[in-house]
């Protein structure tokens, strides 16, 4: 299958992270080196998230518009695109259609 990326030597946390009455969910994937990612789904809607760590958000399917903290403009991201969010910040997201995503947490 094109575009398939497998993770090896991981632990999956069975309990889902559930936000906004179930409209956004994710599962934590832990790697042997101590790093982690989340894999999730977002239903259409408008949301705001806060970050503790810097993040790389990859859009695997769907379409979103993002407004990062301190910015005035919205930027659209679609399947195959990604964006970065700084640590200790917020971002607003408008989910245009069902969106599948992978969030990588960037450790200093």
N, C-alpha and C positions, 0 to 999 in steps of 0.2 A: 504494500500500500504506500502511495506517495505521501510524504510528509509525516510518516509515523516516527515518533521518537520514543524509545523505551528507556525507562529509568531502571538501573540495576542496583542491587544491594541497598534496598530502601525499606523503611518501616512506614506503614500507612496507619494513621490514627483513624480508627473506625468511626468515632463520633464526628458528625459534621459540624462545622461552624455555620450557624444559621443567623441571617440578618434580615431586617426589614420584613418581618412576618413571613419568612420563608422565600422571599423573592430573590434573595442572593444566598447561595450556599457554597461551601468549599470544604475540601478535605486536605489535611496536612500530610505532606510527604517528607520524611526525615531521611537524610543521607548519612552514611557512615562517618563522613568528615565533620559532622555537626551542622551542616547547612540544612536549610529546609525550603520548601516551595509549597504553594497551595494550588490545587486544581479545582475550578469551580464553574458554576453556571449563574448567570444573572438574567432575570426576567426583565422585560421592558419596564422602564420607570426612571425616576430621578433620585439619585442617592448622593450622600456625602460620606467620605471615609477619612479617618485620621490614620497617620502612620507613626510608628515608633522607629522602624528601620527604613533605610532606603529600599525602594522596590523597583523591579522591572516587571511591567505588566504586559504580557503577550496576549494578543487577541487571536484565538485559535479558530473561531467562527463567530459571525455576527458583526455588529457595528455599534460603536459607542462614540459619544462626544465627551471630551475631557476639558475641564478648566482647572488648572493647577492653582494652588494658593498664590495670591499676589498677581495673578494674571487676569486680564479683562476679557480675553477672547477664548472661544471654544475651539478645540481642534478635534477633527473626526479621525477615528482609527477603525480599520476593517481587518478582516481575516488576513493573517500574515504580517501585521504591523504590531509595533510595540511602543511603549513610552516609559519614561522614568519618573519616579516620584521621590522627592527628597525625604530624608528622615525627619521626624518630628514636624510634619506638615499635614495639610489637608488637601483633598481634591474632590471636586464635584464631578459626577458622571451621569450622563444621560444615555441610558441603554435604549437604542432604537429598535432592536430586535433581539430575540433570544441569543445570548452571547456566552460562548465557552472561552474560558481564559486560564492562563497559567501565570502565577505571581511568584517571582523569584526574589528572595530577601537578600539584600547585598550587605555583607558584613565588612567592616573596615579592617 
